[in-house]
Amino acid sequence: MRTICSLYIWTVLAVAACATLVAAGGPTQTINVSVGDVSDNRSTGSFGSECKLELKFTGDAASDAAAIRQVRVKKAIDDLGRDLSRSDSHESFHSFNSGQRNGALKTELRLRNPSRNASTIKLLDGEVEFFSPTIANGGVLTIKDILKHPAEPLQNDALKKYGVEVLYLTKESYEAKKKQLQEQQKSETDGKLGEVFGDLFKGAFGGMISSDSKNSVKLYVKDPEKRVIDVEFQDAGGIALKTGNSWSMGELRQIEFKSAPPPDTQLLIHLATPDALRTFAFKVDNVPLP
């Protein structure tokens, strides 16, 4: 069963389904939010107990967007009055799994488990950020010759502005830089490592970087505001390289390719700048629970 309600910018109003809105200074748009699959594993214990909802956004603004950056829950209660909002659901980021699929923007929202006898989510009230990147709004950055500068922080004004630090790493460059910083640490009275590599060497990253493959690339991405929506490796002509399995752990990511990336590989970064984001308020009533 799907529950559909209106979605509109900033102001929450009691309106019928499929509402039409006028964005400030922009054209009239029709935007909807629907709830798809709902999974609920209610139990008396707290471990693993949660309620997951698939949110799907359609309409003009959703069609124009590339992804959902985040969903902020203002209020979520079941029909028995239980507060379902989680401590982390107020800032729920969905950078890598919320792109366009079958003409709609989809993402998963996690809430606390409802009361044992609750039959509906009475109210879900929140905001969603749509991400629509272009070169003009700063949402698309291209870093050329990324493989020619291992273990060197990318020099880019936009990344610096938002506190984002990106490094391409190989096993050799990591070990060489680690040795260099350790030697510097011995001679410095404060005993501090470099600002970027200090965090990199505090964790268990060394073990994950110890293996190397010609067909893989490792990136260290320090992104305190979660503004990096996605990254893509391309050839010098801007064609995306074919990828295989990839994984991420904390700030370290590894991308596998079908073949070794060329020496002139470039990195495309989708960055959530303010001009690339649009915020919409939404409200859903009486979502049936399984």
Backbone hydrogen bonds in HBPLUS format (Angstrom, degrees):
<---DONOR---> <-ACCEPTOR-->    atom                        ^
c    i                          cat <-CA-CA->   ^        H-A-AA   ^      H-
h    n   atom  resd res      DA  || num        DHA   H-A  angle D-A-AA Bond
n    s   type  num  typ     dist DA aas  dist angle  dist       angle   num
A0035-VAL N   A0003-THR O   3.15 MM  32  5.46 146.3  2.26 138.3 148.4     1
A0005-CYS N   A0033-VAL O   3.20 MM  28  5.91 164.8  2.22 168.4 173.0     2
A0033-VAL N   A0005-CYS O   3.43 MM  28  5.91 171.6  2.44 159.3 159.8     3
A0008-TYR N   A0281-ALA O   3.08 MM 273  5.57 156.9  2.14 162.2 167.3     4
A0281-ALA N   A0008-TYR O   2.83 MM 273  5.57 136.4  2.02 142.4 149.4     5
A0011-THR N   A0009-ILE O   2.61 MM   2  5.88 145.1  1.73 115.4 102.9     6
A0021-LEU N   A0029-GLN O   2.85 MM   8  5.44 176.5  1.85 166.3 167.5     7
A0029-GLN N   A0021-LEU O   2.80 MM   8  5.44 168.5  1.82 161.2 165.2     8
A0026-GLY N   A0023-ALA O   2.95 MM   3  5.06 166.8  1.97 128.8 126.8     9
A0060-ASP N   A0030-THR O   3.10 MM  30  6.01 133.7  2.32 142.9 150.7    10
A0032-ASN N   A0058-THR O   2.83 MM  26  5.25 162.3  1.86 138.2 143.2    11
A0058-THR N   A0032-ASN O   2.97 MM  26  5.25 160.6  2.01 143.9 150.1    12
A0034-SER N   A0056-LYS O   2.84 MM  22  5.22 153.8  1.91 147.9 156.7    13
A0056-LYS N   A0034-SER O   2.89 MM  22  5.22 161.4  1.92 156.9 159.9    14
A0036-GLY N   A0054-GLU O   2.81 MM  18  5.05 164.2  1.83 147.3 152.1    15
A0054-GLU N   A0037-ASP O   2.95 MM  17  5.36 144.6  2.08 157.6 165.3    16
A0039-SER N   A0052-LYS O   2.92 MM  13  5.21 161.0  1.96 148.6 154.9    17
A0052-LYS N   A0039-SER O   2.84 MM  13  5.21 160.4  1.88 151.8 158.3    18
A0041-ASN N   A0050-GLU O   3.31 MM   9  6.08 170.8  2.32 166.6 166.8    19
A0049-SER N   A0046-SER O   3.45 MM   3  5.49 169.4  2.46 112.7 114.8    20
A0051-CYS N   A0111-LEU O   2.91 MM  60  5.03 166.3  1.93 134.8 137.2    21
A0111-LEU N   A0051-CYS O   2.72 MM  60  5.03 166.4  1.74 158.0 162.6    22
A0053-LEU N   A0109-LEU O   2.85 MM  56  5.18 162.9  1.88 152.2 158.1    23
A0109-LEU N   A0053-LEU O   2.81 MM  56  5.18 167.0  1.83 156.2 160.6    24
A0055-LEU N   A0107-THR O   2.85 MM  52  5.44 165.5  1.87 167.7 170.8    25
A0107-THR N   A0055-LEU O   3.00 MM  52  5.44 148.1  2.10 150.2 158.8    26
A0057-PHE N   A0105-LEU O   2.77 MM  48  5.10 163.0  1.80 152.0 157.8    27
A0105-LEU N   A0057-PHE O   3.07 MM  48  5.10 170.4  2.08 152.6 152.1    28
A0063-SER N   A0059-GLY O   2.85 MM   4  5.99 153.9  1.92 154.6 162.7    29
A0064-ASP N   A0060-ASP O   3.03 MM   4  6.27 144.8  2.16 147.0 156.4    30
A0065-ALA N   A0061-ALA O   3.17 MM   4  6.30 125.2  2.49 135.4 148.4    31
A0065-ALA N   A0062-ALA O   3.23 MM   3  5.15 140.5  2.39  94.5 105.5    32
A0066-ALA N   A0131-PHE O   2.72 MM  65  5.75 159.2  1.76 155.8 161.2    33
A0067-ALA N   A0131-PHE O   3.36 MM  64  5.23 150.6  2.45 137.6 142.9    34
A0131-PHE N   A0067-ALA O   2.83 MM  64  5.23 162.8  1.86 162.1 158.7    35
A0069-ARG N   A0129-GLU O   2.93 MM  60  5.48 153.5  2.00 146.2 153.6    36
A0094-HIS N   A0069-ARG O   2.98 MM  25  5.54 169.1  1.99 137.0 139.5    37
A0129-GLU N   A0070-GLN O   3.01 MM  59  5.51 160.8  2.04 163.6 165.8    38
A0071-VAL N   A0092-SER O   2.88 MM  21  5.26 159.1  1.92 146.8 152.0    39
A0092-SER N   A0071-VAL O   3.08 MM  21  5.26 154.5  2.14 156.8 154.0    40
A0072-ARG N   A0127-GLU O   2.81 MM  55  5.12 164.9  1.83 150.5 155.8    41
A0127-GLU N   A0072-ARG O   2.82 MM  55  5.12 150.7  1.90 143.9 153.8    42
A0073-VAL N   A0089-SER O   3.26 MM  16  5.91 152.0  2.34 125.5 132.2    43
A0074-LYS N   A0125-ASP O   2.76 MM  51  5.51 151.1  1.84 141.6 150.2    44
A0075-LYS N   A0125-ASP O   3.05 MM  50  5.06 160.8  2.08 142.0 142.6    45
A0125-ASP N   A0075-LYS O   2.79 MM  50  5.06 171.7  1.80 161.4 162.3    46
A0084-LEU N   A0076-ALA O   2.68 MM   8  5.14 171.1  1.69 145.2 147.4    47
A0077-ILE N   A0123-LEU O   3.07 MM  46  5.55 151.9  2.15 147.4 155.7    48
A0122-LYS N   A0077-ILE O   2.87 MM  45  5.82 113.3  2.33 127.3 145.9    49
A0123-LEU N   A0077-ILE O   3.26 MM  46  5.55 163.6  2.29 150.5 151.1    50
A0078-ASP N   A0082-ARG O   3.09 MM   4  5.46 146.0  2.21 138.6 148.6    51
A0081-GLY N   A0078-ASP O   2.99 MM   3  5.37 162.4  2.02 117.3 119.7    52
A0079-ASP N   A0120-THR O   3.10 MM  41  5.69 141.9  2.25 153.0 149.5    53
A0112-ARG N   A0084-LEU O   2.67 MM  28  4.56 175.9  1.67 147.1 146.2    54
A0089-SER N   A0086-ARG O   3.16 MM   3  4.90 149.0  2.26  94.2 103.6    55
A0101-ARG N   A0104-ALA O   2.88 MM   3  5.44 170.8  1.89 157.1 159.2    56
A0104-ALA N   A0101-ARG O   3.15 MM   3  5.44 155.5  2.22 108.5 115.9    57
A0118-ALA N   A0115-SER O   3.09 MM   3  5.15 164.8  2.12 108.8 113.4    58
A0289-LEU N   A0119-SER O   2.90 MM 170  5.35 163.1  1.93 141.7 136.8    59
A0121-ILE N   A0287-VAL O   2.76 MM 166  4.91 155.7  1.82 140.2 147.7    60
A0287-VAL N   A0121-ILE O   2.95 MM 166  4.91 155.3  2.01 138.8 137.4    61
A0286-ASN N   A0122-LYS O   3.16 MM 164  4.42 159.1  2.20 106.2 109.7    62
A0124-LEU N   A0284-VAL O   2.86 MM 160  5.08 144.9  1.98 154.2 160.1    63
A0284-VAL N   A0124-LEU O   2.83 MM 160  5.08 157.4  1.88 145.3 153.1    64
A0126-GLY N   A0282-PHE O   3.01 MM 156  5.53 170.9  2.01 156.7 158.2    65
A0282-PHE N   A0126-GLY O   2.84 MM 156  5.53 162.3  1.87 149.9 149.0    66
A0128-VAL N   A0280-PHE O   2.81 MM 152  5.39 157.0  1.86 155.4 163.1    67
A0280-PHE N   A0128-VAL O   2.91 MM 152  5.39 162.7  1.94 155.9 161.5    68
A0130-PHE N   A0278-ARG O   2.83 MM 148  5.25 164.8  1.86 159.2 159.2    69
A0278-ARG N   A0130-PHE O   3.03 MM 148  5.25 146.7  2.14 142.6 150.5    70
A0132-SER N   A0276-ALA O   2.82 MM 144  5.17 169.5  1.83 156.6 159.8    71
A0139-GLY N   A0134-THR O   3.00 MM   5  5.21 125.9  2.30 160.1 163.6    72
A0138-GLY N   A0135-ILE O   3.23 MM   3  5.21 158.7  2.28 102.9 108.6    73
A0271-LEU N   A0139-GLY O   2.88 MM 132  4.63 150.7  1.97 119.4 128.3    74
A0141-LEU N   A0269-ILE O   2.94 MM 128  5.08 164.3  1.96 152.0 156.5    75
A0269-ILE N   A0141-LEU O   2.81 MM 128  5.08 163.3  1.84 148.1 153.9    76
A0143-ILE N   A0267-LEU O   2.76 MM 124  5.02 170.9  1.77 153.3 156.2    77
A0267-LEU N   A0143-ILE O   2.80 MM 124  5.02 163.1  1.83 149.3 151.3    78
A0148-LYS N   A0145-ASP O   3.15 MM   3  5.56 157.9  2.20 111.8 118.6    79
A0146-ILE N   A0265-THR O   3.07 MM 119  6.23 134.9  2.28 150.0 161.9    80
A0151-ALA N   A0168-TYR O   2.68 MM  17  5.74 171.3  1.69 175.1 178.1    81
A0154-LEU N   A0166-VAL O   3.00 MM  12  5.72 159.6  2.04 162.4 169.1    82
A0160-LYS N   A0156-ASN O   3.00 MM   4  6.19 162.5  2.03 154.0 159.6    83
A0161-LYS N   A0157-ASP O   2.91 MM   4  6.05 150.5  2.00 144.7 152.6    84
A0164-VAL N   A0159-LEU O   2.85 MM   5  4.87 155.6  1.91 153.5 148.0    85
A0163-GLY N   A0160-LYS O   3.18 MM   3  5.03 165.9  2.20 104.4 107.5    86
A0165-GLU N   A0222-LYS O   2.92 MM  57  5.00 158.7  1.96 141.3 148.4    87
A0222-LYS N   A0165-GLU O   2.80 MM  57  5.00 167.5  1.81 156.4 158.9    88
A0167-LEU N   A0220-TYR O   2.95 MM  53  5.12 147.6  2.06 141.4 150.9    89
A0220-TYR N   A0167-LEU O   2.87 MM  53  5.12 161.7  1.90 149.5 155.7    90
A0169-LEU N   A0218-LYS O   3.00 MM  49  5.40 169.2  2.01 148.3 149.6    91
A0174-TYR N   A0170-THR O   2.91 MM   4  5.93 157.4  1.96 149.6 156.1    92
A0175-GLU N   A0171-LYS O   3.06 MM   4  6.21 167.5  2.07 149.4 152.4    93
A0176-ALA N   A0172-GLU O   2.98 MM   4  6.11 159.9  2.02 148.7 154.7    94
A0177-LYS N   A0173-SER O   2.94 MM   4  5.99 160.3  1.98 143.2 148.7    95
A0178-LYS N   A0174-TYR O   2.86 MM   4  5.98 156.4  1.92 148.1 155.5    96
A0179-LYS N   A0175-GLU O   3.01 MM   4  6.16 159.9  2.05 145.2 149.9    97
A0180-GLN N   A0176-ALA O   3.02 MM   4  6.24 156.8  2.07 143.7 150.3    98
A0181-LEU N   A0177-LYS O   2.92 MM   4  6.14 162.9  1.95 153.6 157.2    99
A0182-GLN N   A0178-LYS O   2.94 MM   4  6.10 149.7  2.04 145.9 154.7   100
A0183-GLU N   A0179-LYS O   3.07 MM   4  6.28 151.1  2.15 145.2 152.1   101
A0184-GLN N   A0180-GLN O   3.03 MM   4  6.35 151.7  2.11 142.6 150.8   102
A0185-GLN N   A0181-LEU O   2.81 MM   4  5.99 149.1  1.91 142.4 151.1   103
A0186-LYS N   A0182-GLN O   3.18 MM   4  6.42 146.5  2.30 140.5 147.4   104
A0187-SER N   A0184-GLN O   3.12 MM   3  5.33 129.2  2.39  99.3 112.2   105
A0188-GLU N   A0184-GLN O   3.08 MM   4  6.24 120.6  2.45 143.1 158.7   106
A0188-GLU N   A0185-GLN O   3.34 MM   3  5.19 147.7  2.45  95.0 104.0   107
A0191-GLY N   A0188-GLU O   3.22 MM   3  5.34 143.2  2.37  99.1 109.5   108
A0198-GLY N   A0194-GLY O   2.63 MM   4  5.21 137.0  1.80 146.3 154.3   109
A0201-PHE N   A0197-PHE O   2.98 MM   4  6.08 150.2  2.07 153.0 156.7   110
A0202-LYS N   A0199-ASP O   3.31 MM   3  5.19 144.8  2.44  95.0 104.9   111
A0208-MET N   A0205-PHE O   2.98 MM   3  5.21 119.9  2.36 103.0 118.4   112
A0209-ILE N   A0205-PHE O   3.01 MM   4  6.24 134.4  2.22 152.2 165.8   113
A0209-ILE N   A0206-GLY O   3.24 MM   3  5.21 135.7  2.45  94.9 106.8   114
A0210-SER N   A0206-GLY O   3.07 MM   4  6.08 117.4  2.48 138.4 153.6   115
A0216-SER N   A0213-SER O   3.22 MM   3  5.39 160.5  2.26 114.2 112.9   116
A0257-PHE N   A0215-ASN O   2.69 MM  42  5.25 160.3  1.73 173.1 173.7   117
A0217-VAL N   A0255-ILE O   2.92 MM  38  5.29 149.9  2.02 144.1 153.9   118
A0255-ILE N   A0217-VAL O   2.84 MM  38  5.29 163.8  1.86 157.3 162.1   119
A0219-LEU N   A0253-ARG O   2.82 MM  34  5.16 158.5  1.87 144.9 152.1   120
A0253-ARG N   A0219-LEU O   2.80 MM  34  5.16 156.4  1.86 155.8 162.4   121
A0221-VAL N   A0251-GLU O   2.77 MM  30  5.15 163.0  1.80 157.5 159.2   122
A0226-LYS N   A0223-ASP O   3.01 MM   3  5.19 163.9  2.04 115.0 119.4   123
A0272-ALA N   A0227-ARG O   2.71 MM  45  4.73 161.3  1.74 139.7 146.4   124
A0229-ILE N   A0270-HIS O   2.83 MM  41  5.37 149.3  1.92 152.1 159.4   125
A0270-HIS N   A0230-ASP O   2.93 MM  40  5.23 178.1  1.93 155.8 155.8   126
A0232-GLU N   A0268-LEU O   2.84 MM  36  5.04 149.3  1.93 147.8 153.8   127
A0268-LEU N   A0232-GLU O   2.75 MM  36  5.04 176.7  1.75 161.6 162.3   128
A0241-LEU N   A0233-PHE O   2.91 MM   8  5.88 170.9  1.92 147.4 147.5   129
A0234-GLN N   A0266-GLN O   2.85 MM  32  5.27 168.1  1.86 157.9 160.5   130
A0266-GLN N   A0234-GLN O   2.89 MM  32  5.27 163.4  1.92 145.5 151.1   131
A0235-ASP N   A0239-ILE O   2.87 MM   4  5.47 154.4  1.93 145.3 150.2   132
A0238-GLY N   A0235-ASP O   2.94 MM   3  5.45 167.4  1.96 121.9 124.6   133
A0258-LYS N   A0242-LYS O   3.02 MM  16  5.76 158.0  2.07 140.0 140.6   134
A0244-GLY N   A0256-GLU O   2.70 MM  12  5.09 161.6  1.73 127.0 130.7   135
A0256-GLU N   A0245-ASN O   3.19 MM  11  5.51 134.1  2.41 134.0 147.0   136
A0247-TRP N   A0254-GLN O   3.03 MM   7  5.48 154.2  2.10 148.0 156.2   137
A0254-GLN N   A0247-TRP O   2.88 MM   7  5.48 166.5  1.90 163.1 163.7   138
A0249-MET N   A0252-LEU O   2.86 MM   3  5.41 161.4  1.89 159.7 165.7   139
A0252-LEU N   A0249-MET O   3.14 MM   3  5.41 165.6  2.16 129.8 129.1   140
A0265-THR N   A0262-PRO O   3.10 MM   3  5.46 144.6  2.23 125.3 123.0   141
A0273-THR N   A0271-LEU O   2.91 MM   2  5.81 126.1  2.21 111.5  95.5   142
A0276-ALA N   A0273-THR O   2.96 MM   3  5.28 147.9  2.06 110.9 121.0   143
A0277-LEU N   A0274-PRO O   3.28 MM   3  5.42 166.3  2.30 108.3 111.5   144
